Amino acid sequence: MGNSKAWILWTLICLGLFSTILYIYSFSVYHSGLDLGFLIFGVLPLSMGLYEQSRMKKTKNRRMEKQLFMFAMEQDQLLTISEIVLYTEMDQKMAEQVLEELRKKGLVKIKVADNGVWVYEFEPLLTKEQKLSAERV
């Protein structure tokens, strides 16, 4: 289903882009007006395709973050890029991007091992007792 949705989005984007270029060319060469067709066949598909594409990317990033947190729980909250690439569906570039976003959010800290490898330390999950004994702020 993911491939068919991506195909539909790319079709919308290409249709919208082609139609927009065609209408702009027609407007500049033949001095025709930009009419309702410009909006229906150009602007609307292009904007819908781009919006849905960005939404899909955000959803994928959230899914990758969740996958990393679950994997980190199994590894005592400590991961390296090599482990992530080996045991998840992420490649190195995707893993680095997701980890950098988590670091910016303050959910991951970076340590350096003796051999120079970066170790990503995830925020630990609290036990029920720790949550119940938390103080009010």
N, C-alpha and C positions, 0 to 999 in steps of 0.2 A: 504494500500500500504506500509506503514511503516513496518508492520510485515513481509511482503513478502520480502522486501529489506533486512531487518535484517536477515531473514532466509537464503537468498542467500549469504550474507556476511559470515555468520557462516559456511555455506557449503563450500565456497571457502577456508576459513581459515582452516577448518578441513581437507579438501582434500589436501591442500598444506602441512599442517603439517604431515599428514599421509604419503603422497608420499615422502616428504623430509626424514622422519625417515626411511622409507622403502629403499630408495636409499642409504642412509648413511649406514644402516645395510648391504645391499647387497655389498656395496663398501668395508666395513671393513671385512666381513666374506668371501666373494667370490672373493675379489680383482678385482671386475669389475670396469669399468670406469664410471665416472659420465658423462652421455651423455646429449643429447638434451632433452630427456624425463624428466630428473631431473629438467631442467629449465622450461619446459612446464607444467609438472604436479605437481611440488613441489614449486619451488621458485616463479614462476609467480602468481599462485592463492593465495599463502600465502601473498605475498607482496601487491597484488591488494586488497585482503580482508581487511588487516590491514590498508591500506591507506584510503579506502572508509569508514571504521569504524571510523577512527579518524576525517575524514571530516564530517561525520554525527553528531558526538559529538559536533564539533565546530558549526555546523548549529543549533543544538538544543540549545546550550548555547546562541547563538545570539538571537534566538527566545524567550528564557526565559528572557534575559535582556530586550528585547523590551516589553514583557508582563509586567515586573516590572515597567518600565518607564511609560507605559500607566496607570497602576494601581496607581502609585505614583501621577500622574497628577490629578486623581480623589480624592486623599486623601491629598491634599495640600502639596505634596512633602514629607510627613512623613509616614513611614510604620514601623510596627513591624513584627517579624517573624510569630507570631500568625495570624495576618491579612493576610499575604502572603499565609500561608498554608490554611487558611479558604476560601479565595476568588480567588485563582489561582489553577492551576493544579500541582503546585510544592509541594513536601513534605519538611519537615524541613531541611533535609540534602542538598537537591538541592538548596533550598532558601539560606541557609548559604553559599554554594559554590559560587552561582551567586553574592550575596551581597559582599562577600570577593573579588571577581574579580573586581567588580565595585569600591570597596573601594581602591584597589590597583591602579586603573586607575584614581583615584581622582574624581570620579563622585558621590560618596556617602560618607557622613560623619556620624559618629556614635555619638549619644547622649545617656545619661542615664537618664531615668525618675526617679521620686522620689521613686518609688517602686523597682527600680533596673532593670527594663526592658530596653533593648536596643532599641533605636529608630533610624531608618535609615533615614537620611535627604538627599534627592536627589537634584541635581543641578536644580534650577528652569529654566523653559523655558522663554526666553525673548519675550516680545511683539514686534510687528513690530516697534513701536516708539522707544523702547530701542535699537533695532538693528540699526535703522537709525541714532540714536544719538550717537552711539559708536564712540570712537575716534580711529584714525589710530595709529598703533604701529610702 
